[in-house]
Amino acid sequence: MTLNSYYSIAYLAVFLPVVIAAYTAVPKKVRWAVLLAASGFFFWCISGKLLIWLIVSVISIHYAGIWLSLLKEERGRCLAEAPKGEKRAIRQRFQKKMLAVASGMALFNIGLLTALKYTPFFAGNINSLLSGLGIEKTLPVPALAVPIGISFYTLQAVSYVMDVYREKIPAERNLFRLALYMSFFPQLMEGPICRYAQTAHVLWAGERIRFANLVSGAQRIIFGMMKKLVIADRLNPFIKNVFSDYMSYDGGVTALAAVLYTCQLYMDFSGTMDIVIGTGEIFGVRLPENFRQPFFSRTISEFWQRWHITLGTWFKDYVFFPLSMTKPMKNMTARARKRIGSHYGPLIAGAVSLGAVWLLNGLWHGAGWHYIFFGLYHFTWILAGSLIQPVSEKLCRRLHIRRTGCAWQAMQIVRTAVLVCVGELFFRAEGLRAGLKMFWNMVCNFRLDALADGTLFQMGFDRKDALIVGAALIFIFVNSVLKERRVCPRQWLAARSLAVRWALCYGLILFVVIFGAYGVGYVPLDPIYANF
C-alpha cells in the first residue's frame, strides 16, 4: 500500500484512522502536534526529500512576519515621540520599509515556485527563439523535481505575508503553528487555498472529535469517492485514448471527449474537495468551499466565481485589486470615464488588471502555452461579456425578451457550458498545437458516425460504463439542484429517521464499492489538480 492520494486504501483505511485515534488519545494541548506530525509524514510520503522546500517557505514567511511586526512596533514608538507635523512622513517611511519586506518575501516564495516549476519551460522557449534567430548557443534544460502541492502552499505563504503587511492579522510568533497552517495534510495536495485567519487558530485549538462531525465528514468523503472512482476514473480510458491519438477520430468524438473531460475534471477536483473538506470536518476544521454548482452559471465570469473559488478570490485580493488601485490605473480610469462613460471607462484599466490575472491563472495551472492560451481564452470571453452587456440589455428590451425568464437563462447556461468545454479542450490537450488541431477537427469534421455505428463503445468506455456514469450523474445533478435552491441535502438527510439515513449511506457505500473503477487492469487516475 502506498500513501500517495486521498483515495488510496493506505490513506482511507490506515493513515486517517490512525491520525484520528492518535488525535483522540492525546491531551487537548498537544493535539496540534499530532496534526503537524501527520502532515509532515504525509508530505514525506508523496514528495520525499522535497519536503525541504515546504520547510524553507514556512521559515521564510515566519521571519518575514516577525520582521513586519518589529517594524510596526518601531513605527508606533516613533509616532508616539514625534511632533504632529512629522507623523505623516514617519508613516510613509515605515510603509515603504514594510512594503519592501512583504514584497520581497512574496517574490522569494514565488521565485522558488517559478524556478522549480517553470525553468524547463522558459529555457526551452528561449532555446527555440535562439534557434529561430540562427544562434547556436543554447541554455541547459534542467529536469527539476517539483513538490506536490507547491502551487497551493506558495499562494498560502504569500497571502499570510501580505495579510500581516496589511495588518489584517498579527504576525504569528510560533513557528509550529504557522507550519501547521501551511501543511495541514487534507489540503496539502490540492487546496483549498486557505487564509491564515480561516484555519490556523482552529487547527491549533485541538477541539475533540465529535460524533456528529465524524458522521458528517464520513458522508462527504464517501460522496467524493463516488465522484472520483465511479465517474472520473471510468471516463479516463476514453478521454485518454482520444486526446493521445486525436488524429484518428472525427469531430464528433473530439467534441464528446471535450465534454466528458470537463465532466471528469469537475468530478475529480470537486470529489477531492469533498474528501478534503470532509476530513477537515472530522477534526472540527471548516475549510472553505471550492465549488458552488458551477454548471448552473449563466456567464463565464459567474462560472469562475463558482469554480475553484479560493483560487479566484486569491487572485482578486492579491493581484486584481492591488493592480487596479495603483495610481496609474486610477488616473487611466478617471480619464477614460470622462471620455467614454461610466460603463466603458473603468473597463480599460480593469481589462489590464484582468488580463494580468488570467495570464497568471493560466501559468499557475502549468508550464505550457496551452495553459496560457486557456487563461487568455477565458479573459477574452469575460471582457467580451462586459463590453456587450449594455448592447445586450438594449436589444433584449427592444425584442421584448425577458432576461429573467427560464428560456433565456437556460440558453445562457447552455452557452456557458459549451464555452467552458471548449476551454477545457485546450486545457487537456497535449500542447497548444494539438488543442488547435482538435478544435479545428471538431468544427470542420463534425460527424456522429461513432454514435450511430457503435464504435464509440469500443474506445475503453462501453454501455455498462455509460449506464453507471449516467446513474451517478443523475444523483449528483439532483444534489446540485437542491443546493442551488438552497436546500442542504445533508441537513435533509439528518432530519430523516435512523433507518432512512443508514440505508442511504450504506447504499452509497455499496454503489462505490460495486461500481468504482478499480481492480485487475485498472490504472488509477492521478489527482488532476495535484500536478498544478
LOBA-686072 format. One line per 10 residues: for each residue x, y, z of C-alpha. Coordinates in Angstrom, 3 decimals. Layout:
N
X Y Z ~ ...
***
This chain:
532
0.000 0.000 0.000 ~ 1.247 3.445 -0.945 ~ 0.159 6.657 0.703 ~ 0.024 8.782 -2.456 ~ -3.525 10.124 -2.703 ~ -6.689 10.751 -0.720 ~ -8.382 7.816 -2.486 ~ -5.833 5.164 -1.632 ~ -6.562 2.363 0.801 ~ -3.435 3.449 2.703
-4.975 6.880 3.324 ~ -8.606 5.935 3.997 ~ -8.149 2.648 5.859 ~ -4.799 3.162 7.625 ~ -3.452 6.717 7.753 ~ -6.655 8.645 8.511 ~ -7.951 6.200 11.193 ~ -4.527 6.188 12.893 ~ -4.420 10.001 12.923 ~ -7.974 10.154 14.328
-7.088 7.622 17.037 ~ -3.847 9.402 17.988 ~ -5.568 12.803 17.987 ~ -8.278 11.477 20.309 ~ -5.843 9.720 22.645 ~ -3.554 12.644 23.470 ~ -4.357 15.644 25.708 ~ -6.008 18.662 24.084 ~ -2.939 20.884 24.382 ~ -0.801 18.616 22.165
-3.366 17.580 19.566 ~ -1.911 20.169 17.211 ~ 1.351 18.199 17.352 ~ -0.449 15.079 16.084 ~ -1.805 17.020 13.114 ~ 1.601 18.575 12.393 ~ 3.409 15.228 12.606 ~ 0.761 13.591 10.401 ~ 1.071 16.416 7.877 ~ 4.861 16.137 7.753
4.680 12.365 7.346 ~ 2.032 12.658 4.611 ~ 4.113 15.188 2.656 ~ 7.208 12.991 3.047 ~ 5.285 10.025 1.612 ~ 4.207 11.926 -1.507 ~ 7.287 14.098 -2.109 ~ 10.146 12.668 -0.030 ~ 13.174 14.938 0.390 ~ 11.321 17.726 -1.424
9.787 18.443 1.973 ~ 12.743 20.803 2.353 ~ 11.097 23.331 0.025 ~ 7.983 23.468 2.193 ~ 10.182 23.988 5.264 ~ 12.030 26.825 3.504 ~ 8.716 28.540 2.693 ~ 7.460 28.169 6.272 ~ 10.649 29.571 7.807 ~ 10.830 32.454 5.324
7.303 33.728 5.965 ~ 7.665 33.163 9.719 ~ 10.609 35.507 9.992 ~ 9.107 37.938 7.483 ~ 6.049 38.194 9.713 ~ 8.199 38.842 12.797 ~ 10.195 41.457 10.878 ~ 6.978 43.228 9.881 ~ 5.770 43.064 13.477 ~ 9.002 44.667 14.735
8.697 47.432 12.151 ~ 5.139 48.135 13.311 ~ 6.309 48.354 16.923 ~ 9.116 50.702 15.946 ~ 6.677 52.808 13.953 ~ 4.411 53.072 16.981 ~ 7.289 54.274 19.187 ~ 8.387 56.836 16.619 ~ 4.863 58.149 16.190 ~ 4.396 58.466 19.952
7.562 60.566 20.284 ~ 7.276 62.661 17.102 ~ 5.606 66.060 16.807 ~ 2.342 66.193 14.883 ~ 3.865 67.660 11.731 ~ 6.286 64.744 11.273 ~ 3.888 61.850 11.761 ~ 2.808 61.596 8.142 ~ 6.408 61.335 6.949 ~ 7.108 58.654 9.570
4.112 56.609 8.441 ~ 5.212 56.850 4.811 ~ 8.803 55.864 5.655 ~ 7.737 52.780 7.577 ~ 5.124 51.930 4.968 ~ 7.879 51.734 2.352 ~ 10.037 49.535 4.571 ~ 7.171 47.179 5.357 ~ 6.140 47.003 1.703 ~ 9.719 46.133 0.762
9.810 43.305 3.319 ~ 6.405 41.896 2.341 ~ 7.007 42.203 -1.402 ~ 10.492 40.751 -1.110 ~ 9.287 37.705 0.780 ~ 6.331 37.198 -1.558 ~ 8.689 37.369 -4.545 ~ 11.080 34.953 -2.830 ~ 8.363 32.313 -2.478 ~ 7.006 32.914 -5.959
10.605 32.746 -7.199 ~ 11.006 29.282 -5.657 ~ 7.809 28.153 -7.375 ~ 8.939 29.646 -10.688 ~ 12.433 28.151 -10.503 ~ 11.220 24.651 -9.697 ~ 8.154 24.521 -11.922 ~ 8.837 26.809 -14.883 ~ 12.610 26.780 -15.515 ~ 12.414 23.976 -18.134
9.527 25.773 -19.897 ~ 11.282 29.129 -20.073 ~ 14.648 27.596 -21.003 ~ 13.086 25.515 -23.762 ~ 11.299 28.521 -25.263 ~ 14.447 30.662 -25.120 ~ 16.324 27.894 -26.934 ~ 13.612 27.765 -29.603 ~ 13.879 31.531 -30.037 ~ 17.677 31.403 -30.293
17.434 28.600 -32.831 ~ 14.957 30.625 -34.879 ~ 17.376 33.546 -34.867 ~ 20.182 31.306 -36.079 ~ 22.089 31.409 -32.782 ~ 23.685 28.058 -31.966 ~ 24.195 28.703 -28.255 ~ 21.534 27.071 -26.078 ~ 20.604 27.064 -22.431 ~ 20.588 23.792 -20.478
17.071 22.499 -19.817 ~ 17.162 21.003 -16.322 ~ 14.762 18.300 -15.175 ~ 13.716 19.554 -11.749 ~ 11.658 17.624 -9.216 ~ 8.635 19.654 -8.107 ~ 6.989 19.065 -4.716 ~ 3.332 18.038 -4.859 ~ 1.091 20.962 -3.938 ~ 3.750 23.679 -4.272
1.399 25.917 -6.260 ~ -1.152 25.740 -3.454 ~ 1.040 26.250 -0.412 ~ 3.002 29.037 -2.141 ~ -0.185 31.075 -2.541 ~ -0.981 30.476 1.127 ~ 2.501 31.717 2.046 ~ 2.056 34.886 0.001 ~ -1.404 35.561 1.451 ~ -0.043 35.244 5.012
2.782 37.734 4.426 ~ 0.530 40.227 2.650 ~ -2.193 39.974 5.313 ~ 0.373 40.692 8.035 ~ 1.626 43.667 5.996 ~ -1.946 44.946 5.541 ~ -2.471 44.480 9.297 ~ -5.417 42.156 8.761 ~ -3.787 39.605 11.059 ~ -0.999 39.801 13.670
2.288 38.097 12.898 ~ 2.464 34.535 14.186 ~ 5.318 34.130 16.677 ~ 5.003 30.363 16.903 ~ 6.796 28.691 14.010 ~ 4.950 25.393 14.508 ~ 1.508 26.988 14.352 ~ 2.476 28.574 11.047 ~ 3.877 25.247 9.838 ~ 0.580 23.517 10.610
-1.361 26.187 8.707 ~ 0.894 25.686 5.686 ~ 0.968 21.890 5.729 ~ -2.388 20.609 7.104 ~ -2.465 17.248 5.332 ~ -6.011 17.210 3.850 ~ -5.456 20.421 1.887 ~ -1.776 19.939 1.110 ~ -2.100 18.382 -2.351 ~ -4.986 20.256 -3.993
-6.142 23.011 -1.658 ~ -8.472 24.725 -0.986 ~ -6.214 27.771 -0.705 ~ -6.881 28.983 2.850 ~ -6.141 32.266 4.548 ~ -4.373 32.216 7.907 ~ -7.384 33.709 9.702 ~ -9.630 30.927 8.406 ~ -7.893 27.848 9.769 ~ -4.775 28.487 11.864
-6.391 29.022 15.255 ~ -8.879 26.166 14.807 ~ -6.070 23.780 13.897 ~ -4.152 24.798 16.996 ~ -7.162 24.651 19.342 ~ -7.303 20.854 19.353 ~ -11.045 20.530 19.858 ~ -12.249 16.996 20.478 ~ -13.705 14.941 17.655 ~ -17.490 14.933 17.970
-19.596 12.041 16.731 ~ -21.713 14.379 14.595 ~ -18.580 15.723 12.893 ~ -17.282 12.212 12.325 ~ -20.528 11.126 10.652 ~ -20.852 14.306 8.596 ~ -17.236 14.134 7.463 ~ -17.531 10.459 6.535 ~ -20.654 11.161 4.463 ~ -18.850 13.798 2.466
-15.795 11.589 1.986 ~ -17.958 8.795 0.526 ~ -19.713 11.290 -1.757 ~ -16.335 12.491 -3.029 ~ -15.173 8.933 -3.615 ~ -18.228 8.292 -5.770 ~ -17.379 11.297 -7.954 ~ -13.782 10.169 -8.361 ~ -13.989 6.376 -8.596 ~ -17.348 5.914 -10.301
-17.291 8.846 -12.725 ~ -13.838 10.417 -13.210 ~ -11.898 7.138 -13.307 ~ -14.448 5.358 -15.528 ~ -14.268 8.171 -18.062 ~ -10.480 8.179 -18.118 ~ -9.756 5.383 -20.676 ~ -11.956 7.005 -23.344 ~ -10.606 10.508 -22.700 ~ -7.010 9.309 -22.673
-7.455 7.434 -25.973 ~ -8.971 10.409 -27.791 ~ -6.571 13.083 -26.525 ~ -3.455 10.974 -27.089 ~ -4.481 9.894 -30.635 ~ -6.784 12.745 -31.680 ~ -5.980 12.497 -35.401 ~ -7.682 9.099 -35.546 ~ -11.118 10.415 -34.577 ~ -13.702 12.677 -36.174
-15.003 15.938 -34.751 ~ -17.991 14.315 -33.065 ~ -15.759 12.063 -30.972 ~ -13.484 15.032 -30.204 ~ -16.455 17.120 -29.046 ~ -17.675 14.286 -26.843 ~ -14.178 13.889 -25.387 ~ -14.108 17.621 -24.554 ~ -17.469 17.379 -22.789 ~ -16.509 14.219 -20.902
-13.140 15.671 -19.901 ~ -14.891 18.728 -18.461 ~ -17.097 16.344 -16.503 ~ -14.082 14.270 -15.432 ~ -12.129 17.307 -14.282 ~ -15.044 18.570 -12.220 ~ -15.721 15.174 -10.653 ~ -12.045 14.570 -9.910 ~ -11.368 18.000 -8.397 ~ -14.682 18.539 -6.606
-14.578 14.924 -5.422 ~ -11.160 15.571 -3.928 ~ -12.523 18.727 -2.280 ~ -15.326 16.642 -0.763 ~ -12.763 14.302 0.773 ~ -10.568 17.203 1.920 ~ -13.418 19.196 3.452 ~ -14.923 16.027 4.939 ~ -11.600 15.192 6.585 ~ -11.418 18.730 7.946
-14.948 18.364 9.337 ~ -13.888 15.303 11.328 ~ -11.316 17.425 13.174 ~ -13.705 20.351 13.525 ~ -11.855 22.418 10.905 ~ -14.145 24.208 8.483 ~ -12.238 24.548 5.225 ~ -13.617 26.960 2.604 ~ -15.759 25.564 -0.193 ~ -14.096 25.483 -3.600
-17.153 24.835 -5.798 ~ -20.708 26.136 -5.868 ~ -22.648 24.366 -8.628 ~ -20.540 25.907 -11.438 ~ -22.544 24.398 -14.292 ~ -25.582 26.489 -13.369 ~ -23.592 29.590 -14.332 ~ -25.033 31.933 -16.961 ~ -21.759 33.653 -17.897 ~ -18.073 32.752 -17.946
-17.490 35.360 -15.233 ~ -20.076 33.721 -12.994 ~ -18.602 30.298 -13.760 ~ -15.257 31.385 -12.320 ~ -16.984 32.736 -9.235 ~ -18.316 29.211 -8.668 ~ -15.318 27.097 -9.834 ~ -12.070 26.873 -7.842 ~ -13.410 29.674 -5.663 ~ -10.382 30.016 -3.391
-8.014 30.491 -6.346 ~ -10.293 33.130 -7.843 ~ -10.596 35.068 -4.599 ~ -6.823 34.860 -4.097 ~ -6.165 36.436 -7.499 ~ -8.840 39.048 -6.840 ~ -7.415 40.071 -3.454 ~ -3.690 39.874 -4.191 ~ -3.419 40.699 -7.911 ~ -6.544 42.327 -9.369
-7.390 44.844 -6.638 ~ -3.785 45.876 -5.826 ~ -3.069 46.409 -9.530 ~ -6.360 48.260 -10.097 ~ -5.692 50.587 -7.162 ~ -2.279 51.748 -8.332 ~ -2.021 55.438 -9.198 ~ -1.524 54.909 -12.976 ~ -4.621 52.701 -13.124 ~ -6.712 55.197 -11.160
-5.621 58.003 -13.455 ~ -6.376 55.912 -16.531 ~ -9.841 55.093 -15.195 ~ -10.610 58.735 -14.384 ~ -9.616 59.922 -17.876 ~ -11.462 57.106 -19.631 ~ -14.618 57.649 -17.568 ~ -14.791 61.278 -18.747 ~ -14.320 60.361 -22.403 ~ -16.327 57.154 -22.909
-18.704 56.982 -19.968 ~ -19.106 55.269 -16.637 ~ -19.540 51.761 -18.070 ~ -16.735 51.530 -20.630 ~ -14.305 53.883 -18.884 ~ -13.425 51.617 -15.945 ~ -13.210 48.629 -18.297 ~ -9.951 49.898 -19.805 ~ -7.946 49.784 -16.571 ~ -9.973 46.777 -15.448
-9.008 44.935 -18.621 ~ -5.305 45.449 -17.875 ~ -5.712 44.047 -14.355 ~ -7.984 41.248 -15.547 ~ -5.530 40.333 -18.302 ~ -2.721 40.059 -15.753 ~ -4.908 37.852 -13.548 ~ -5.775 35.453 -16.366 ~ -2.238 35.298 -17.701 ~ -1.060 34.314 -14.221
-4.030 31.976 -13.802 ~ -3.068 30.117 -16.948 ~ 0.582 29.890 -15.922 ~ -0.364 28.801 -12.404 ~ -2.047 25.724 -13.855 ~ 1.032 24.598 -15.715 ~ 4.150 25.380 -17.727 ~ 2.823 25.241 -21.267 ~ 1.479 27.515 -23.986 ~ -1.866 25.727 -23.920
-2.268 26.761 -20.282 ~ -1.505 30.375 -21.184 ~ -3.997 30.120 -24.040 ~ -6.536 28.660 -21.608 ~ -6.166 31.677 -19.338 ~ -6.363 34.254 -22.130 ~ -9.324 32.398 -23.656 ~ -11.374 32.972 -20.505 ~ -10.111 36.535 -20.198 ~ -11.386 37.239 -23.722
-14.874 35.919 -23.015 ~ -15.159 37.721 -19.670 ~ -14.053 41.004 -21.236 ~ -16.358 40.487 -24.222 ~ -19.273 39.885 -21.861 ~ -18.622 43.197 -20.106 ~ -18.249 45.056 -23.404 ~ -21.510 43.849 -24.948 ~ -23.599 43.970 -21.765 ~ -25.240 47.375 -22.498
-25.928 46.344 -26.110 ~ -27.381 43.022 -24.995 ~ -29.677 44.657 -22.445 ~ -30.904 47.218 -25.005 ~ -31.501 44.518 -27.632 ~ -33.482 42.393 -25.191 ~ -35.686 45.369 -24.324 ~ -36.400 46.083 -27.986 ~ -37.210 42.457 -28.728 ~ -39.244 42.157 -25.504
-37.079 39.286 -24.254 ~ -37.447 38.716 -20.540 ~ -33.916 38.248 -19.236 ~ -35.193 36.692 -16.020 ~ -37.267 34.115 -17.891 ~ -36.451 30.409 -17.755 ~ -35.856 30.094 -21.503 ~ -33.315 32.931 -21.590 ~ -31.476 31.673 -18.517 ~ -31.422 28.109 -19.866
-29.907 29.392 -23.119 ~ -27.257 31.260 -21.129 ~ -26.411 28.173 -19.073 ~ -26.038 26.001 -22.193 ~ -23.948 28.655 -23.968 ~ -21.640 28.994 -20.963 ~ -21.258 25.219 -20.683 ~ -20.249 24.994 -24.354 ~ -17.640 27.746 -23.940 ~ -16.281 26.049 -20.820
-15.969 22.702 -22.618 ~ -14.035 24.325 -25.476 ~ -11.690 25.927 -22.947 ~ -11.135 22.595 -21.214 ~ -10.314 21.021 -24.589 ~ -7.245 23.279 -24.784 ~ -6.535 22.733 -21.085 ~ -6.339 18.942 -21.533 ~ -4.692 18.885 -24.971 ~ -1.080 17.771 -25.181
0.157 21.197 -26.239 ~ -1.324 24.251 -27.953 ~ -0.892 22.871 -31.477 ~ -2.727 19.707 -30.524 ~ -5.521 21.772 -28.998 ~ -5.893 23.912 -32.130 ~ -5.962 20.820 -34.362 ~ -8.588 19.173 -32.163 ~ -10.729 22.306 -32.196 ~ -10.436 22.575 -35.985
-11.373 18.902 -36.320 ~ -14.353 19.390 -34.014 ~ -15.663 22.334 -36.067 ~ -14.860 21.235 -39.608 ~ -15.141 17.453 -39.385 ~ -18.081 17.035 -37.049 ~ -19.825 13.711 -37.604 ~ -21.911 11.349 -35.499 ~ -20.811 8.113 -37.158 ~ -19.235 6.750 -33.990
-22.506 7.220 -32.134 ~ -24.545 5.601 -34.879 ~ -22.428 2.519 -35.613 ~ -21.498 1.700 -32.007 ~ -17.741 2.149 -32.364 ~ -17.931 4.742 -29.606 ~ -18.284 1.925 -27.087 ~ -15.073 0.270 -28.273 ~ -12.781 3.012 -27.008 ~ -12.453 1.970 -23.377
-15.947 3.092 -22.417 ~ -18.747 0.572 -23.020 ~ -22.521 0.634 -22.478 ~ -22.190 -0.622 -18.926 ~ -19.845 2.262 -18.110 ~ -22.291 4.700 -19.698 ~ -25.180 3.412 -17.567 ~ -23.171 3.536 -14.338 ~ -21.794 7.014 -15.023 ~ -25.244 8.210 -16.086
-26.834 6.979 -12.852 ~ -24.147 8.677 -10.767 ~ -24.506 11.927 -12.724 ~ -28.273 11.956 -12.148 ~ -27.678 11.568 -8.416 ~ -25.167 14.434 -8.422 ~ -27.436 16.600 -10.584 ~ -30.318 16.202 -8.136 ~ -27.975 17.027 -5.270 ~ -26.787 20.154 -7.133
-30.336 21.304 -7.915 ~ -31.226 21.053 -4.226 ~ -28.166 23.106 -3.290 ~ -28.963 25.679 -5.971 ~ -32.410 26.018 -4.382 ~ -30.724 26.497 -1.008 ~ -31.707 23.077 0.300 ~ -28.821 21.312 2.052 ~ -29.041 17.580 1.197 ~ -27.145 16.538 4.340
-29.431 18.583 6.574 ~ -32.395 16.988 4.836 ~ -30.834 13.564 5.424 ~ -30.150 14.378 9.095 ~ -33.850 15.097 9.594 ~ -34.875 11.639 8.351 ~ -35.283 8.561 10.513 ~ -32.279 6.468 11.531 ~ -33.296 3.674 9.150 ~ -33.515 6.025 6.168
-30.175 7.663 6.978 ~ -28.286 4.403 7.288 ~ -30.000 2.903 4.234 ~ -28.947 5.829 2.050 ~ -25.412 5.906 3.448 ~ -24.890 2.167 3.055 ~ -26.432 2.340 -0.413 ~ -23.894 4.986 -1.443 ~ -21.015 2.954 0.025 ~ -22.140 -0.177 -1.827
-22.537 1.806 -5.039 ~ -18.916 2.961 -4.767 ~ -17.644 -0.496 -3.808 ~ -19.514 -2.284 -6.600 ~ -19.225 0.238 -9.413 ~ -15.991 2.085 -8.616 ~ -13.268 1.754 -11.260 ~ -10.568 -0.418 -9.716 ~ -9.301 -3.988 -9.727 ~ -7.225 -6.024 -12.212
-6.216 -3.935 -15.210 ~ -7.333 -0.697 -13.626 ~ -4.819 2.136 -13.842 ~ -5.817 4.759 -11.259 ~ -6.060 8.346 -12.464 ~ -3.681 10.569 -10.535 ~ -5.464 13.508 -8.865 ~ -5.508 16.013 -11.725 ~ -5.027 19.223 -9.771 ~ -2.211 17.804 -7.636
0.051 18.467 -10.627 ~ -0.759 22.206 -10.656
***
